[in-house]
């Protein structure tokens, strides 16, 4: 079994629980120790976002992070994102629409 954790420089990893030597509780958070490293519990959505942004994910509202590379269509007026298989659609917060529009445009330019 693996658990998601953060390294000291906020890189997300999946840690095999068989490699854990001990777990320390520091300021109500878990610190996982292995033979060579220590890893930190992921507690906030923003910590997950930091780890995923370099892989094409963006936060679109207070509750959702999406994979920009899987978007089929983005309507700037309504803020609705439709995915490739059209099975999912999400609404982007008004304050995030410009950022998402630019990210979608950048992905499309890289594909051409």
Secondary structure, 3 states (H helix, E strand, C coil): CEEEEECCCCCEEEEEHHHCCEEEEECCEEEEECCCCEEEECCCHHHHHHHHHCCCEEECCCCCEEEHHHEEEECCCCCEEEECCCCCEEECCHHHHHHHHHHHHHHHHHHC
